[in-house]
Amino acid sequence: MLKTGEESYEFIGQLAIALYTQKIKLRLSALQKILNDKGANYSAGRGMGKVVSAAYAYWKNKNSSDGWVIHHAIAASFTGKNDEYLF
């Protein structure tokens, strides 16, 4: 169960790597449903773009090679409702 923002950011990063390696893009609305299924509480009015941006910043600021790779995977894996990239 995802209880904190940091737990969500970790999950988003790991999901992004899986999506990126398979060349799959995921819309924010689908990500919201997945996060809610994992126990997060993101309502329809919550800007998922802000959540993904926060996850991107979280991973970008990690002092590891994984953080560098994962924040790029986040940028390449999640799209808006018209399939536009967020970054």
N, C-alpha and C positions, 0 to 999 in steps of 0.2 A: 504494500500500500504506500502510495506517495503522500507524505504528510507535509513536506516542506518544499519551498522553491528549489533548494539545492538538490533534493532528491529528484525533482522533476527535471532539472537541468542535466543531472547525471543520466537519467533515462533518455532524454531527448538526444544527448550526445551519442549514447550507445546505439539508439535506434537509427540515427543519422549515418553512422558508419555502416550498419547493415544495409540500409537503403542505398547508400552511395556505391558500395561494392557490387550491388546488383543492378545499378543504373535505374533505380526507381525513384520517382518524385512523389511526394505526399502533400496533399492540400492541408492547409491549417485546420479546416473543419474536421478532416479525418483524424488529424493529430489530437484535436480536442477530445474526440470520442475515445481514442485510445487512452489518453491520460485520465479521463474520467473513469474508464473501465479499470484502470490501475489504482483508483482510489483518490485521485486529485479531484478538486471541486472547481472546475472552470465552467462558468455559466456561458450561455450563448452571447451575452453582451461583453464578455471579457475579451479584450484584444489579444488573440493568440500570437499576433505579430510581435507584440511586446514581450510575451513569454519566450518566444523563439529568439528574439534579440537579446534577452537577458541570458538565455542559455549560451548563445554565441559568445557574449562577453565573458561569461563564467569560464568557458573552455579556453577562450583566447588568453585569459589572464593566468591560466594554470602554468606552472613552471615545469612543463614536461613536453616531450616530443608528441605524446598522445594528444595533449591539448591543442597543439598547433594543427595536427591532422584533423581532429574532430571538429574544430570550429569551422574549418573549410568544408567538411562534410555537411555540417548544419546549413551553411550558406547554399550548398548545391542540392540539398535534398527536400527542402520545404518550399512550397509555393502558395500564392494567394488563390482566390477563387477563380481567377482567369489564367491560372498557370504562370503568373509572373513571379520572378524571383524577388525575394525580400531584400536582398543586399546587392 
